[in-house]
């Protein structure tokens, strides 16, 4: 569970960092960069998220399994 929580928090951290960087660029460089936000979100969902999900599923399958039997 700790591993899954860490992976989820890293995903949220990366998303927040990208949002902060993109927001600062849009504020200080050019306001028209806000129009690229849907493109950035599409790239995030199409390219990064499937890779991340595969990584999480692979990690979840590789954890040791308990073999408990009643006495």
GROMACS elastic network, one bead per residue, 0.5 to 0.9 nm:
[ bonds ]
;  ai    aj funct       b0    kb
    1     4     6  0.51555   500
    1     5     6  0.61423   500
    1     6     6  0.85547   500
    2     5     6  0.51180   500
    2     6     6  0.61125   500
    2     7     6  0.86325   500
    3     6     6  0.51097   500
    3     7     6  0.62205   500
    3     8     6  0.86348   500
    3    59     6  0.84876   500
    3    60     6  0.87049   500
    4     7     6  0.51181   500
    4     8     6  0.61424   500
    4     9     6  0.85765   500
    4    56     6  0.73062   500
    4    59     6  0.84185   500
    4    60     6  0.77701   500
    5     8     6  0.50873   500
    5     9     6  0.60841   500
    5    10     6  0.85133   500
    6     9     6  0.51167   500
    6    10     6  0.60773   500
    6    11     6  0.86243   500
    7    10     6  0.50715   500
    7    11     6  0.62867   500
    7    12     6  0.87824   500
    7    52     6  0.89832   500
    7    56     6  0.74871   500
    8    11     6  0.51206   500
    8    12     6  0.63879   500
    8    13     6  0.86368   500
    8    56     6  0.89755   500
    9    12     6  0.50428   500
    9    13     6  0.60126   500
    9    14     6  0.85607   500
   10    14     6  0.61040   500
   10    15     6  0.85316   500
   11    14     6  0.52218   500
   11    15     6  0.62205   500
   11    16     6  0.86452   500
   11    52     6  0.83854   500
   12    15     6  0.50643   500
   12    16     6  0.61102   500
   12    17     6  0.85558   500
   13    16     6  0.51046   500
   13    17     6  0.60696   500
   13    18     6  0.85703   500
   14    17     6  0.50893   500
   14    18     6  0.61444   500
   14    19     6  0.85096   500
   15    18     6  0.52230   500
   15    19     6  0.61062   500
   15    20     6  0.86014   500
   15    44     6  0.89310   500
   16    19     6  0.50040   500
   16    20     6  0.60587   500
   16    21     6  0.85775   500
   17    20     6  0.51126   500
   17    21     6  0.61540   500
   17    22     6  0.84504   500
   18    21     6  0.51904   500
   18    22     6  0.59329   500
   18    23     6  0.83202   500
   19    22     6  0.51075   500
   19    23     6  0.58337   500
   19    24     6  0.84536   500
   20    23     6  0.50400   500
   20    24     6  0.60674   500
   20    25     6  0.85117   500
   21    24     6  0.52206   500
   21    25     6  0.61692   500
   21    26     6  0.85771   500
   22    25     6  0.51221   500
   22    26     6  0.61153   500
   22    27     6  0.86445   500
   22    33     6  0.80548   500
   22    34     6  0.82638   500
   22    37     6  0.81181   500
   23    26     6  0.50384   500
   23    27     6  0.61643   500
   23    28     6  0.86197   500
   23    33     6  0.86345   500
   23    34     6  0.77943   500
   24    27     6  0.50663   500
   24    28     6  0.59717   500
   24    29     6  0.78973   500
   25    28     6  0.53348   500
   25    29     6  0.52091   500
   25    30     6  0.69513   500
   25    31     6  0.83089   500
   25    33     6  0.74844   500
   26    29     6  0.56702   500
   26    30     6  0.51454   500
   26    32     6  0.69783   500
   26    33     6  0.50993   500
   26    34     6  0.59160   500
   27    30     6  0.62871   500
   27    31     6  0.59186   500
   27    33     6  0.85763   500
   27    34     6  0.87689   500
   28    31     6  0.78229   500
   29    32     6  0.89016   500
   29    33     6  0.81734   500
   30    33     6  0.58519   500
   30    34     6  0.82699   500
   31    34     6  0.58952   500
   31    35     6  0.81912   500
   32    35     6  0.56574   500
   32    36     6  0.76503   500
   33    36     6  0.52934   500
   33    37     6  0.71691   500
   34    37     6  0.53968   500
   34    38     6  0.84199   500
   35    38     6  0.68989   500
   35    39     6  0.81120   500
   36    39     6  0.52160   500
   36    40     6  0.63320   500
   36    41     6  0.87603   500
   37    40     6  0.50467   500
   37    41     6  0.61785   500
   37    42     6  0.85970   500
   38    41     6  0.50293   500
   38    42     6  0.60952   500
   38    43     6  0.86384   500
   39    42     6  0.50662   500
   39    43     6  0.62331   500
   39    44     6  0.85517   500
   40    43     6  0.51857   500
   40    44     6  0.61478   500
   40    45     6  0.87047   500
   41    45     6  0.61775   500
   41    46     6  0.85353   500
   42    45     6  0.51491   500
   42    46     6  0.59147   500
   42    47     6  0.81924   500
   43    46     6  0.51973   500
   43    47     6  0.55538   500
   43    48     6  0.71819   500
   44    47     6  0.56972   500
   44    48     6  0.51092   500
   44    49     6  0.63543   500
   45    48     6  0.60728   500
   45    49     6  0.52184   500
   45    50     6  0.74405   500
   46    49     6  0.64866   500
   46    50     6  0.68412   500
   47    50     6  0.63172   500
   47    51     6  0.69027   500
   48    51     6  0.53724   500
   48    52     6  0.61667   500
   48    53     6  0.87226   500
   49    53     6  0.60328   500
   49    54     6  0.85679   500
   50    53     6  0.51062   500
   50    54     6  0.62238   500
   50    55     6  0.86129   500
   51    54     6  0.52496   500
   51    55     6  0.62696   500
   51    56     6  0.87709   500
   52    55     6  0.50467   500
   52    56     6  0.62166   500
   52    57     6  0.86509   500
   53    56     6  0.50867   500
   53    57     6  0.61007   500
   53    58     6  0.84673   500
   54    57     6  0.51654   500
   54    58     6  0.60128   500
   54    59     6  0.84891   500
   55    58     6  0.51529   500
   55    59     6  0.61328   500
   55    60     6  0.86154   500
   56    59     6  0.50569   500
   56    60     6  0.60934   500
   56    61     6  0.86376   500
   57    60     6  0.50124   500
   57    61     6  0.61626   500
   57    62     6  0.86364   500
   58    61     6  0.52398   500
   58    62     6  0.63191   500
   59    62     6  0.52255   500
   59    63     6  0.67431   500
   60    63     6  0.57305   500
   61    64     6  0.83147   500
   62    65     6  0.86604   500
